[in-house]
Amino acid sequence: MSDRPRPAPAPGGRVRAFHRTPGRTYPVVVRAEGVYLWDAGGKRYLDGASGALVANIGHGRADVAEVAARQLRQVDFVHGSQFSSEPFERLAERLSAWVPSGAWRFFAVAGGSEATESAIKLVRQVHVERGEPQRHVILSRSTSYHGASLGALAASGMGARKTLYGPLLNEASFVKFPPPRRALPGPEDAAAVEAAILAVGPDRAAAVFLEPVIGAAAPALVPNPGYYEAVRAICDRHGVLLVFDEVMCGMGRVGRPFAFENWGAVPDAIIIGKGLAAGYAPLAGVLAGEHLVATIEQGSGSFVHGFTYAGHPGTAAVGLAVLDALESEGLVAASARLGERLLGAFCELAAATPEISEVRGVGSLLGLVLDDPEIGAPFARAGYAYAVGRVAMDLGLVVYPGTGAHDGARGDHLLVGPPFSMADAEADELVEKLGHALAMARGQMGAFQEG
């Protein structure tokens, strides 16, 4: 037993907010509208990252809020093991118009990590029901991020978010393979996937989990043509299921309803979230191929899994309202146009900014890789992107900084993904402020070069 003294409880049972960085003071946002946020001091921020690529239809929409309020007044909660609700059933039907082909079932949960956990359990149970209980290994990229819960984290390859929790993760059941290298033709690059399947044993491999366009782990990395078609063929050859994680890149973010539509490969299941409810409610889920659900339906008859808030009527109603906005306002096409404008502007910015080594992306999911310009390689000490992000915040711009652009651990980067509703003048403001932030952060570069 530890002899470390325990702190005395605060008088009166005082409770304070527990933030990600407990000692940091966070601006308190009191208003949000369109592409802007205002804090309690009156400062305005341009939301260049839609929060965490969530607020796709923009902030402060009274129409969406009213839908939520109306539904909560009518039916606030039912438990999914006993009842369904009209909004959940309608949302599943509406999503049919978004998936380009095939028959699907929608399993709704409250967040992307829950959705990944659900997909992991689904593929495991499907193989057991098919009489192949030895299939339990989930394969994913060494540069990837699939969520923060332990199963989703084990499936991820983002080292900085995993190291602390290593002893809790069953790494033997979550095997990694290299991410695509865009210098190689797509089919050739996919050989790494088959090599991983063969290494673990084709009879033990359950599923391959992939982000069609990588997000937080390797900003907006888009594989070469032919890559996903080759991966699909490899999975079929070995009886392995293919799951696409579209939590960040789906729901119109890349200028199409789903990112995988850029390639000729259809997965067995699709994980969605973030933009599904656009920040107005916690909503995510799994679009499971009908063939997967039929296996369970014709076997044991029950998916051995569930969450309290799965299929919540209020969040499902919000999802419907967000789909209404996306469709009636042409926001998926707007995402594509916005992305083209920003991509061109970022390429011009890179020509004048030595630390930007690469600009990439598709639709309005865009990434800037930041390297040490003196050596043409990652900074000796990670964190330069966060320095840029802090300066940008001071200037009233929110971006999404990160590390791991090169190999999951090394390499600073910025993700940019504003609301699809962003106007041209607002896009120009984003580029201008980001350019100023990069120029101002350059004065701090020495610390990162020295390590």
N, C-alpha and C positions, 0 to 999 in steps of 0.2 A: 504493500500500500504506500502511495506517495505521501511524504511528510510535508509537501508543499502547502503552505497556508491557503485556505479558501477565503476569498473575499467575503466580507459581511454583506448581506443583502441590503439594498438601498431602502431607506425608510419609506413606508407607504407603497412598496411594491412598484417602484418606478420602472417603466418600460420605454425604451427609445428605439428608433429605427436602426436596424442592423444592415448597413450598406456593404457592398462588395469590398470597398476599401474603408474599414471602420473609422480611420482617423481623418478621412478626407471630408471636406465640406462641399456638398453638392448644391448647385443652383436649383431652386424650387420652381418648377414650371407651373404657372397659374393660368395660362391661356395658350391655346393652339388653334391655328386657322390656316388652311391651305398648306403652304410649304414652310410656315414660320411657327416658332415657339417663342413665348415671352416668359421671362422669369419674374420672381417677386420684386426685383429691383427695377423692372421695366426694360431690361435688356432684351433685344430681339435676336433670335438665332435662325439662320436659314438651315433647314433640315436636309442636308445633302445626302443622308443615308437612310431616310425614312425610319429613323430610330435605329433598328437593326434590320433594315430592308423589310419593314413590316407595313408602314403607313402608305400603301401603294396608291390609294385614292385620295390622299391628302387628309389633313387634320380638320377637326371641328365641324363635321358635317351633321347638321341638325336632323336631316332626313334619316340617317342611319341610327342616330341616338333615339329618335322617336319610334322607330321599328322595335328597338330593344325594349323600350319602356312599355310599349303596347303589348308585346309578348309576355313580359314579366308580370303585367297586371292580369293577363289572361291565364297563363300557366307558367309558374316560376320554375318548377323542378319535378321531374319524374325519374325514377331509377331505371336504368336500362335493362336490368334483369327482370323487370315486371311490366314495363310499359314502353311504348314509343310515343312520339309526338308528331303533330302535323308538320312543324317546321323542319324537323330532322328528315322525315320522309320526303318532303318537297326538295330539300337541299340535295339529297342523294340523287333525285331525279334530274334536277337542274344541272348537276355536274356531268350527267351523261352527254350533254351538248358540248362539253368542253373536252372530253377525251375523244381523240380522233377516230378510234376504232375499237372493236371488241365489246365484251360485256363485263361489267364491273359491279362490285359491291362497295359501299362506303361505310367505313368504321370510324366514327368521330370521337376525338379525344380533346384534351384541353391545351396541348402544346406539342411542339416538334419532337422533343425528347420522348414524350409518351407515345407519339406516333411511331418513332423508330423502335421503341421497346415492343410495341404491338406487332410491327412487321417482323421483328426477330422471332417472337413467339409464334406468329402465324406460319412462317416457313418451317420452323421446327415441328409444329404439330402436323402440318401437311405431310411432311416426310414420314412421320411416325404412322399417320393414318394410312399412308400408302405402303406400309410394311417395310420401311427403310429407316429404322430407329437409329442406325449408326450414323446417319447424316446429321451432323450438328455443327459443323464448322462454318462460320460466317467469314467470307473473304471481302476485304475492302482495301482501299489505297493507303499507303503509308503517309500520304498527304491528304487528309480528309477530316471533316468534322460532321458527326451525325447526332450530336446531342450531349447533354450534361449528366443525365442519369447513368448509372453504372453500366448497364448493357449497351446503351448508345455510346458511352465513352469508350468502352472496350472495342466497339466497332470503328471508332475514330482513330486517325493516325496523327492527331495534332499533339505532339509530345508535351508542349508547355502546359496543356490543360489536363494531362494524364498522369504525369510523373508522381505527384503527391499520392495518388490513389492506386498506384501500381499493385500493391499487395491485395487489393480488393477485386482486381479484374482477372477474369479467367482468360488470360491471353492465349492459352493453348486452343481455345475454341474460336478465337478471333484473329485470323491470320492476315497479314498485310502483303501487298504487292506494290511495285513502283507505280507512280502516277504516269499519265501519258507524257511523252517528250515530243514536243511539236516539231522537232527536226526530222522525225521518222514518219513514214507513211502510216496512216491509221491502222491498217490490218497488221503490219509488222509490229507496231507498238503494242498491240493487244496480246502478243505472245507472252507478255509478262503475266497476264491473267491465267492463261492455260498452264504456264509453268507453276504457278501457285496452286492451282487445282491438282495437278499431278503430284506436287510435293506433299500435300496433305493426304492425298489418296482420293481419286474421283468418287469412291463409294462413301467417303466421309464428308465431302463438301455439300453444304446445304444451299447456300445462296451467295451471290455476289452483290454487294451493296455499293452503289456509285452515285455521286452527284453528277448529273449530266454536264453542268457547268459548275466547277468548284467555286465555293464561296469563301468562307472565313479562313480556310487553311491555305489556299493558294489563289489569290484574288482573281476571279473571273477567268480561270484557265479553261480554254475551249480546245478540246482535242482536234486532231486533223480529221478530215473526212474519211469515212470507212471504219473508224475505230469502234464505234458502238455496234455497227453491223457485225464486225468480227467478234466482238465480245458476246453478242447474242448467239452467234453460231457456235462459239466455244461452249457456252452454257448449255445449249441444246444437245450438243454432242456428248456431254458428260452428265446429263440429267440434273443440272444445277439451276436453281431459280435465279432470276435477275430482278433486282429491286432498284428502282431509281429514287433517290432522295431529292425531291424537288421542293423541300421546305423553303429554301431561299430563292431558287431560280425559277419556280413555277408560278402559276396564277398570273401570267402576263408579264412577268419581270423581264424576260428576254425578248419581248416583242411578239411572242406567240403564247397561246394558252399554257402550253407545257414546253419545257426546254427540249425534251427528247424528240419533239416534232422536227427539230433541225436535222435529225438523222433517220435512217430507215430501220430503226430497231424499236420494237414495242416490248416493254418489260412485263413481268408477271404481276408486279405490284408497284404502286407509286405512293411515296410519302409526301404529304402536302401540309402546309401550315402557313405561318407568318401572314402573307398577303391574302390568305383565304378569308380572314375576317378583318384584315387591314388595320389591326390594332384596336378595333372597337370592342373586341371581346377575345378571350383566350380560346382559340379554336384551331384544331389541326386534325389530321386523320390519315387513314390508309385507304387508297383505292385498290382493292384486291381483285385480281382477275376472277371472273366467275368460276373458272376451273379450280381455283384454290378453295373457294368457299364450298363448291360442290363436293370436294373431297371430304371436308368435315361434315357437311350435311348428310352425305350418304354413308358416313362412317360412324363416329361416336355421336354426332349430332350437336355437339356443343364446343364452342371455342373456349378453351380453358384460360380465360383472361378477362379483365375488366377494370374500369376506373369509375370512381363515383360520379364524375362529371361527364362521362362519355355520352355524347348525344344530347347535351343540355339544350332545352328548348330555346332559351334566350340567345345562346351563342349561335345556334343553328339559324335563328331568325336574322341575326346580324349577317351571317354568311350569305343568306339570300339577298339581303339589301346590298351587300358589297358586289355580288354578281350582277344585280340590277344596274349599279353604277358603272361597273366595268363595261357592260354590254351597251347600255343606252347612251353612254358618253364616249364610246369608242376609245377607251383608255388603253387597251392592249396595243392598238395601232399607234396611239400617242406615245406609249413606252418605246416602241421601235424608233419613232421619229426623234424623240428626246435623246435616245442613246446615240443615234447617228450624229446629232449636233454636238453632244458632249465628247464623243470619241474623237471627232475632228479637232475640237478645241484642245483636248488633252494632248493630242499628238503635236499640235503647235506649241503647247506649253512645255512638252518634253524637249523639244528642239532648243529651248532657251533655258532649260533646267538640268544641269549636269547630273544631279542625283536621281533623276527619273530614268531608269534603264529600260523600262518596257511599259507600254500602254496596251491593255487588252480588254476584251469583253465582247458581249453581244447584247443587243437591246439596251436596257438601262441598268444592266449589271456590269459595272466597269471597274477595272483594277489598275493601279499604278504601282509598279515594283520600284523600290528605292534602294539603290546601292551606293557604296562608297565610290565616288567618281575618280579618286586617285588610283584605285587598284582595279576598278571594274568588277567588284565582287561584293558580297554582303559586308555590312559594317562589322567591325571586330566585336562590338558590343550591341546586342539587340536592343531595340527600343527607340530608334530614331523616328519611326512612324508615329509613336505615341507623343514624341516631342512636337512633331508637326501637328498632330491632332490637338494638343493643348494650345498651341499658338492659334490654330484655326478657331477654336472655341473662344479665345480672347477677342478674335476678330468678328465673332458672331456667325461662325459656320460650323456645322456638325458633319464630320466624316467618320468613317469606320476604320481606325488604324489596327494593324495586326503584324504578326511575325510568322515566318515559315514559308515565305513565297518560293524559296528555292528547294527545300527538302523537308518541309514540315517543322523545322526547328530554326534554320538560318534564313535570313532575308526579311527585310522590312517591307511593308506594303500598306496601301490605302485602298479601301473599297469605297466606291461611290455608287449610290443607288437612290436617287431622290424619288418623291412621289411622281407617278405618271402624269399628274395634272400640272406639273411645273411649266410655267410660261417661258417663252424665249428670253425675256428680260431677266427672269429669275435664274435661268440657266447661265446667262452671261455673268450675273452676280456671283454665282457659285464658282465659276472658273476664275474670275478676278480675285476673289477672296482666297481661293486655294493657292493661286500664284503668289499672293502676298505672304501667305503662311509659309510656303516653301522657302521663299527668299529670306524671311525673318528667322526661320529655323536653321538656316545655313550657318548662322553665327554660333550655333551650339554643336556643330558637326564635329569639332575637335575631340570632344569627350567620347564620341562613338567610334571615331577612328582609332583612338588610343586603347580602347577596351577597358 
